[in-house]
């Protein structure tokens, strides 16, 4: 069941020193002030399945989240260690498991 979560205006005011506004301009202003904004480019954000926007809005709580762009490189490196060392990969390589 989907649930609508509304931000607490007092907490938003305390954290960002702003009053919540239900406008696109306010959303864009908050996006620009987001201290985690620089990490967005590190993830593969899937396109909208319905075609009504360029990217999906990804808010699934039962998910690993969007794929980190570095994940394939890391997994491929571990496959090579596994291939080369087998069970000894537990003790060898850059990131012993």
VOTI-66183 format. One record per residue: residue number from 1; residue in one letter; chain; x, z, y of N, C-alpha, C, O, CB in turn. Coordinates in steps of 0.02 Angstrom, whole numbers. Glycine has a CB too. Layout:
N
NUM|a|A|X|Z|Y|X|Z|Y|X|Z|Y|X|Z|Y|X|Z|Y
...
END
This chain:
97
1|x|A|42|0|-59|0|0|0|44|0|62|89|42|68|-48|61|0
2|x|A|33|-45|108|71|-49|170|50|8|216|-8|28|217|62|-117|205
3|x|A|98|33|253|83|88|299|114|72|366|172|52|371|111|156|271
4|x|A|75|80|418|99|67|486|132|131|513|100|183|518|42|44|532
5|x|A|195|125|530|230|182|558|238|171|633|264|120|655|300|191|524
6|x|A|216|219|672|222|215|744|277|262|768|279|320|747|155|231|779
7|x|A|322|238|810|375|282|835|347|337|879|298|327|915|427|241|873
8|x|A|377|394|875|358|450|918|385|438|988|446|435|996|384|519|889
9|x|A|342|430|1038|365|414|1106|414|465|1134|460|448|1171|306|407|1152
10|x|A|404|529|1116|449|581|1142|520|573|1113|569|583|1149|421|650|1125
11|x|A|524|556|1049|590|547|1018|624|485|1047|684|487|1062|584|541|942
12|x|A|586|431|1056|615|370|1086|640|385|1156|695|363|1175|562|313|1088
13|x|A|601|422|1195|622|440|1264|686|482|1262|732|471|1302|565|479|1301
14|x|A|688|529|1217|747|572|1211|809|533|1191|863|544|1219|734|628|1161
15|x|A|803|487|1143|860|450|1118|883|394|1164|943|383|1173|844|422|1051
16|x|A|835|359|1194|851|299|1232|835|303|1307|850|257|1344|816|240|1203
17|x|A|805|359|1327|786|369|1397|741|312|1422|751|287|1478|849|373|1441
18|x|A|691|294|1382|643|242|1401|573|261|1376|566|300|1329|663|173|1372
19|x|A|524|234|1409|454|240|1386|439|179|1343|457|123|1361|404|246|1447
20|x|A|405|189|1286|388|133|1242|338|87|1277|289|110|1307|358|158|1175
21|x|A|351|22|1273|306|-29|1299|292|-79|1243|339|-99|1208|336|-64|1363
22|x|A|231|-99|1235|213|-148|1183|221|-218|1210|172|-256|1214|140|-136|1158
23|x|A|284|-236|1228|296|-303|1255|358|-333|1221|401|-297|1195|307|-300|1332
24|x|A|361|-399|1222|419|-433|1194|482|-417|1235|537|-410|1207|408|-510|1193
25|x|A|474|-410|1300|531|-394|1343|561|-326|1325|622|-318|1323|510|-394|1417
26|x|A|517|-277|1311|541|-211|1292|579|-215|1225|632|-185|1218|482|-161|1287
27|x|A|551|-251|1177|584|-259|1112|653|-291|1120|701|-268|1089|541|-302|1065
28|x|A|658|-342|1162|722|-375|1174|772|-327|1208|831|-327|1192|713|-437|1216
29|x|A|747|-287|1255|789|-237|1288|816|-186|1238|875|-169|1241|749|-202|1344
30|x|A|774|-163|1193|795|-114|1143|844|-145|1093|892|-113|1072|734|-86|1105
31|x|A|833|-209|1075|880|-244|1031|950|-246|1063|1000|-235|1029|855|-315|1016
32|x|A|953|-261|1126|1017|-266|1161|1052|-198|1165|1113|-194|1166|1008|-294|1231
33|x|A|1013|-144|1168|1042|-77|1173|1058|-46|1105|1085|9|1101|994|-32|1210
34|x|A|1041|-81|1050|1051|-54|983|1125|-47|967|1161|-97|966|1016|-98|931
35|x|A|1149|14|954|1220|23|940|1242|-7|873|1302|-16|861|1237|96|940
36|x|A|1195|-24|829|1212|-54|765|1206|-131|766|1216|-163|714|1167|-26|711
37|x|A|1190|-158|823|1178|-230|830|1236|-272|802|1224|-325|773|1166|-248|903
38|x|A|1297|-249|811|1355|-290|790|1358|-301|714|1391|-347|691|1419|-256|813
39|x|A|1323|-259|676|1324|-266|603|1275|-318|576|1280|-338|518|1309|-200|571
40|x|A|1229|-341|617|1178|-388|595|1208|-452|566|1183|-478|517|1132|-406|653
41|x|A|1261|-476|597|1292|-539|575|1326|-533|507|1346|-583|479|1343|-561|627
42|x|A|1332|-473|481|1365|-463|416|1317|-470|356|1338|-459|299|1398|-395|415
43|x|A|1254|-487|370|1204|-491|316|1172|-560|314|1164|-593|365|1151|-438|325
44|x|A|1153|-580|254|1115|-642|243|1041|-624|254|1011|-589|212|1127|-673|171
45|x|A|1012|-647|308|941|-633|322|901|-695|300|909|-748|329|929|-615|398
46|x|A|858|-687|250|823|-745|224|774|-775|274|748|-740|318|785|-726|161
47|x|A|763|-840|268|713|-872|313|644|-846|297|631|-819|244|716|-948|306
48|x|A|600|-855|344|530|-836|335|499|-878|279|504|-939|281|490|-843|400
49|x|A|468|-846|231|437|-882|176|376|-921|200|362|-975|175|416|-833|120
50|x|A|340|-893|248|279|-925|274|294|-978|326|249|-1015|346|233|-873|303
51|x|A|356|-983|349|374|-1033|398|350|-1018|469|352|-1062|512|348|-1098|377
52|x|A|327|-957|480|301|-941|547|354|-912|593|339|-896|651|243|-892|541
53|x|A|415|-905|569|472|-883|611|536|-906|575|533|-925|517|472|-805|622
54|x|A|592|-903|610|654|-926|580|679|-879|526|705|-902|474|707|-933|634
55|x|A|672|-814|536|698|-765|488|642|-719|464|591|-710|498|754|-724|519
56|x|A|652|-692|405|606|-642|380|613|-578|420|666|-563|448|619|-628|304
57|x|A|559|-540|424|562|-472|449|568|-429|387|520|-425|348|499|-453|494
58|x|A|624|-397|378|642|-367|314|638|-292|319|685|-258|341|713|-389|293
59|x|A|581|-264|298|569|-192|303|549|-161|236|511|-113|235|516|-178|355
60|x|A|572|-188|181|552|-163|115|590|-99|98|651|-99|96|565|-217|62
61|x|A|553|-46|85|584|18|68|611|22|-3|654|64|-17|535|72|79
62|x|A|586|-20|-48|609|-20|-118|657|-79|-129|645|-121|-173|549|-24|-168
63|x|A|709|-81|-90|753|-138|-92|824|-117|-77|836|-65|-47|730|-192|-43
64|x|A|871|-157|-99|941|-147|-80|953|-172|-9|1006|-161|19|988|-183|-130
65|x|A|904|-206|19|911|-234|85|937|-305|82|942|-335|28|958|-192|128
66|x|A|953|-332|139|980|-400|142|1050|-401|111|1086|-351|115|981|-427|215
67|x|A|1067|-457|82|1132|-464|48|1189|-462|99|1190|-502|146|1134|-530|8
68|x|A|1237|-416|90|1296|-418|133|1336|-482|119|1344|-500|61|1340|-355|121
69|x|A|1360|-515|171|1396|-578|161|1460|-568|121|1482|-615|88|1413|-608|229
70|x|A|1490|-509|122|1551|-496|85|1538|-480|11|1586|-478|-28|1589|-438|117
71|x|A|1477|-470|-8|1462|-447|-77|1487|-496|-129|1516|-475|-179|1387|-438|-85
72|x|A|1476|-561|-120|1497|-610|-170|1573|-607|-180|1596|-610|-237|1476|-681|-150
73|x|A|1610|-602|-127|1683|-598|-132|1703|-537|-173|1745|-542|-218|1715|-595|-63
74|x|A|1674|-479|-158|1691|-418|-193|1672|-422|-267|1711|-402|-311|1656|-358|-161
75|x|A|1614|-448|-282|1592|-453|-351|1636|-503|-389|1656|-489|-446|1517|-475|-355
76|x|A|1652|-559|-358|1696|-608|-391|1765|-578|-406|1793|-590|-459|1704|-671|-347
77|x|A|1791|-538|-359|1856|-504|-371|1851|-458|-431|1897|-455|-472|1877|-465|-308
78|x|A|1797|-421|-436|1789|-374|-493|1781|-412|-558|1805|-388|-610|1729|-328|-481
79|x|A|1747|-469|-557|1741|-509|-618|1810|-532|-642|1824|-534|-702|1695|-570|-607
80|x|A|1853|-550|-594|1921|-572|-613|1961|-515|-644|1998|-525|-691|1957|-599|-551
81|x|A|1953|-454|-616|1987|-395|-645|1960|-382|-715|1999|-369|-761|1976|-332|-599
82|x|A|1895|-387|-723|1863|-376|-788|1889|-428|-838|1906|-411|-895|1786|-380|-782
83|x|A|1891|-491|-816|1915|-545|-858|1988|-533|-879|2005|-543|-938|1909|-613|-822
84|x|A|2029|-512|-833|2100|-504|-846|2117|-442|-887|2159|-444|-931|2138|-502|-780
85|x|A|2082|-387|-872|2100|-323|-902|2049|-295|-952|2064|-248|-989|2111|-273|-849
86|x|A|1989|-323|-953|1937|-294|-996|1923|-222|-977|1918|-207|-917|1958|-299|-1070
87|x|A|1918|-178|-1025|1902|-108|-1012|1956|-75|-970|1942|-25|-936|1893|-70|-1078
88|x|A|2017|-100|-972|2071|-71|-932|2060|-82|-857|2095|-53|-815|2139|-102|-952
89|x|A|2010|-123|-840|1992|-132|-770|1970|-67|-738|1970|-60|-676|1937|-183|-763
90|x|A|1951|-19|-780|1933|47|-755|1991|79|-717|1981|122|-674|1911|93|-812
91|x|A|2052|59|-734|2112|92|-707|2157|46|-666|2206|69|-637|2151|121|-763
92|x|A|2140|-18|-662|2184|-66|-629|2147|-104|-574|2086|-99|-567|2212|-117|-680
93|x|A|2185|-141|-535|2156|-180|-481|2151|-142|-416|2169|-83|-412|2088|-204|-501
94|x|A|2127|-176|-365|2119|-145|-298|2071|-87|-297|2081|-38|-262|2097|-197|-248
95|x|A|2017|-94|-336|1964|-44|-336|1949|-24|-409|1898|-45|-437|1899|-71|-302
96|x|A|1992|17|-439|1979|37|-508|1909|68|-515|1887|105|-472|2032|86|-533
97|x|A|1876|53|-570|1810|79|-581|1813|134|-631|1762|163|-647|1762|26|-605
END
